[in-house]
């Protein structure tokens, strides 16, 4: 059964751009209400702090982020994160974003980490690296 929430053409293009061009590391998607699709809100090369600051405090978002980090041995690593940002004040939108999260998991070839965050502390860089590591 397919999800009633789907990816817009713009979302698909942004995610393909991220995967193929590697000049961006983050795509932030929002649900476009009556249209029933996820649309790109941000497509850019964001630092960890910029990513966290870009998330609204009262609205959910879906984020695909390429996390760059160093292993304990010093090797540079990358891991694709799929983040479901669901702040406590946005619970009325949770069902639509849950369906969008499911649609994204099916679209993406292999996100390394799936994570739901309700507070910015759950997106702490060290925590993300531990999950990806």
N, C-alpha and C positions, 0 to 999 in steps of 0.2 A: 504494500500500500504506500503510495507516495504522499509526501507531506504537502499540506495545502500552502505552506510558505515555500517560496522558491527564490532563486537568485535572479536578480535583474541582469540584463545584458551588460550593464555597467559594472556590476559586481563580478561577473564572470571575466570580463576584460581586465579588471583590476587584479584579480587573483592570478590570471594567466601572465600578466605583466610582471607581477611579483616573482612568479616561478621562472619565467623565461629570461627576463632582462636583468634581474638581480640588482637593479639600481634603487629599489625600494625594499624595505624590510617589514612594513606594516600596512595592513588594510583593516580599517575599522568600518563595520557595516551597521546600519540601523534599519529597523523595520519600517517600511513605508505604508503603514496603516491600511487604508482601504484597498490599496493596490495588491496587498498580500505578497510583497516581494521584499527582499533585502537589497538595499542600495548602498553604494560606497559613500561614506562620509569623509573619510581621510584615507589618502593613499600617499605614503611618504616614507622617508628614511628617518625614523624616530629613535632617539635614545630611550633608554628605559624610563627616565624621568619624564620625558615628553609624552611617552605612551600613557603613563599613569595620569599625568595632568590633563590629557585629552579626554579622559573618560568623565562623562557627566555624573554628578552625585545623585541625581534623581531619575535617571533613565538608563535602561539596559543598553548594551551594545554587544556585538560579536566581533572578536578581534582575531585576525590571523597575523602572527608575529614571528619573524625569524630571529631567534635569540642567539646571539654570538657570545661565547664564553671560552674560558681556558680550562682545560682539564687540570687535575692536580699535577700532572706531569708537564704541564706547560703547553700542550698541544691545543691549537685553536679548533674549536668545535662550533657547530651550528645545530639548532634543533627548531623545528617548526612547532609553534604553540597555537592551539585553538582555545581561545579564552571566551567564556561566557560571563560577561560582566553583568551582574544582577544586584544592584544596590537595594537595600531593604525598602526604600520608599517607592520602588517600581514594581511591586508584586503584582499589580493588575495587568502588567504586560508580560508576565513570566511565561504563559502558555505559548504565545506567539513566538517569543524568542527561543523557547525550548524546541519548537518545531523548526525554526531557522537553524538552530545549532545542529539538529539532526540532519537537515538538508546539507549543511556545510560539511559534516563528517562524511557524508556519502560522496560529496563532490571532490574533496581534497584527496590526493593520492595517498598520503601517509603522514598526517600530522603526528608528531612524536608524542606530544602531551596534550590531553584534553583537560581543561580545568574550569571550574565554576568559581568565581570570586564575588563575594558580597561586600568586601571591605578592601581598601587599597593595601592594607597590611598583608593580605593574601597574595599580593602581586609583588612582594619584596623580591629584589633581584636575586639574592642568595637562595630564596625558596624556589624560584623558577629554575635556577641553575641546578639545584638539588633534584628537582623533578625531571629535568632534562638529562642529567648526568647519568 
